[in-house]
Amino acid sequence: MIELRSADVPAAERFGWWCDLTARQLIPTEISSDHTADFHASVSLLPLGAALVASPRCDGMRSTRTARLVRRSDPELWMLTLVRTGTMWLEQGRDHAPLAAGDMVLHDTSRPFDCQILHRAGQARVITLYLPQTAVPLPERLLRARTARPFSSRRGPAALLGRFLEQLMKQGPALEPADRARLETVAIDLSAVFLATVADAGRTVPAQTRRRALARQIKVFVQRHLDRPDLSPASIAAAHHISVRYLHHIFRQEEQTIGGYIRAQRLERCRADLTDGRHAGRSVTEIAARWGFADAAAFNRAFRSAYGMPPGEYRRHAATGST
């Protein structure tokens, strides 16, 4: 991940530095601001193959991509922006969108747009995913009909995509180049499913893309509900409006089983608690029950199979730093 900050530049040069940086690293636009005398901004950049995730924090500014700039250079990108703090206003074509924290919006580099990022207390922050237009398996005409319109990221595929972008920025420094290359496919798949939903074009997304995105959505659901004793293939299928048979089919394509995935995630939560000093007062049995293992003997066998030793011994080794 690349981190760049205006604080590393003399105050009088910061606004010019920011204009040059965004033109080189993102896309050329004409930028104006009421804070040009001492512009405060920073940006985190995470390349994912041909895609890019950027998370700028900045003082209030206006960014305009003119027809002249489009004619001069067009990287032909779709831009999916999630507003994290502050407010944003975007106009493209005949549409315009007022955006608040939690909203998501689509626009593209092939047509002029006008964007304002505002803040009240502290800097505004957004996360933008830049995707090659050729990588998104949806008709361009459908997507352009949905640009500059606000979408909530609080539910459905938008929520899944929003959390994915936030986690990318959080975990970015720890990602290896091979990880980032693989995550490009994830970003494209999740974006395609979200965009198909907002464009009412679900049938145009390849079945494999829809299946992979649904598998990730199910895994997120499982991770959020591991402590529920009623978590089962039937309850998971019902929550996603699919049959249990299709749920098993999805996980066969992932080369695993839904039961095996749940068990592995629960074991990992148990392992983490056993090594966490905050849970030192809890017994192994209590920790196991917390994550859905009602049978202590079965838990001991599963834990030993996964980590090479019984849970009590694992905890003792962790306490002495010898695991």
Residue, then its C-alpha position, 0 to 999 in steps of 0.5 A: m500500500i502507498e501512503l502519501r500526505s500533504a504534511d510532508v510538503p511545505a504549506a505553500e506547496r501542498f495544494g499544487w502537490w495534491c493537484d499533481l498527485t491526483a492527476r498522476q496517480l488517479i485521473p486528471t481533473e481541475i481542482s479548486s478549494d477554499h483551502t489552497a493556502d494550506f491544503h491538508a490531504s492524504v491518500s492511501l493507494l492499494p493497486l489490485g492488478a488492473a484495478l485500484v482502491a484509493s482512500p483520500r482524506c482531504d479538506g473541502m474541494r471541488s474536482t471537475r473532469t471536463a470534456r477537454l480532459v476526457r478528450r486528452s486522456d481517458p483510462e476508461l474506468w468505472m469509479l465506485t465511491l463509498v462516502r465514509t465521512g463528510t458529504m459529497w455532491l456528484e453530477q454526471g450527464r443529466d443526473h446528480a447525487p447528494l451523498a452522505a456518509g454510508d452512501m455509494v455512487l457510480h461514475d465513469t472517466s469517459r464523460p465529464f463530471d463535477c464532484q464536490i467533497l465537503h467536510r464540517a469537522g475534520q477531513a472528509r474521507v471516501i474510498t473509491l474503487y477504480l475498475p477497467q470498464t472492460a472488466v465489468p461484465l455488464p452493458e455500458r448503457l445500463l451502467r451509465a443510466r445509473t451513474a450519479r445516483p446515491f445507493s445505501s451501503r447498509r444492506g444487500p450487495a452494497a453492504l458486502l462491497g462496502r465492508f470489503l473496501e473498508q477491510l481492504m484499506k485496513q489490511g492493505p499494508a499486510l497484503e502481499p502482491a499475490d494476495r492483491a492479484r487474487l483480490e482483484t477478482v473478488a473486487i470485480d465479482l462483488s462490484a458486478v453483483f452490486l451493479a447488476t442489482v442497481a441496474d436490474a441486470g442480474r441475468t447479464v452477470p455470468a453465473q460463475t460470478r454470481r456464485r462466487a459473490l454469493a459464496r462470499q456473502i454467505k461466508v460473511f454471514v456465517q462469520r457474523h453468526l458463529d455464536r448462534p446455536d441454531l446456525s445450520p445449513a438450513s438457517i443459512a439457506a433460508a437467510h439467503h433465499i436459496s435451497v439447502r441443496y444449492l447451498h451445498h452445491i455452492f460450497r462444493q464449487e469452493e472445494q469445501t463443505i458448508g459444515g466444514y467451513i462453519r467448524a473451521q471458523r468456530l475452531e479459529r475463534c476458539r483458538a483466538d480466545l484461548t490465546d487472549g488474556r482477556h478470556a483467561g478466566r474462562s474454562v476451555t469448555e466455556i470458550a467452546a460452548r461460546w462458539g457453538f461446541a456443545d460436546a466437549a469431547a467432540f470439541n477436543r478431538a476437532f481442536r486436536s485435529a486442527y492444531g496438533m494438540p488438545p485445547g488446554e495444552y495449546r492454551r498453556h503453550a500460548a501462555t509461555g510463548s511456545t506455540 
